[in-house]
Amino acid sequence: MTNKLYVGNLPFSSTEDSLKALFSEAGTVDEVALIKDRMSGKSRGFAFVTMASEADAQKGIDAFDGKDFEGRKLVVNMARPRE
């Protein structure tokens, strides 16, 4: 679970494909889950990106935390386990 990243402050126009393309620059992406509102189906502004390894996840944090993406500064850190 240590290779799952929380990605916040996403522009509402972001897609799973655009996030996968971005994080592929840091390593192999296993899964992207863009969180959407149940009622409207619109993005809620955050996602979870699962990288292939812990090293790739750390590269993703180092490369993209605070980086401008489609006009917004991303917040990228390790996802906390669900309670």
Summary of the structure (lengths in Angstrom):
residues: 83
radius of gyration: 11.9
end to end distance: 13.5
largest distance: 36.6
contacts: 240
relative contact order: 0.32
helix: 23%
strand: 36%
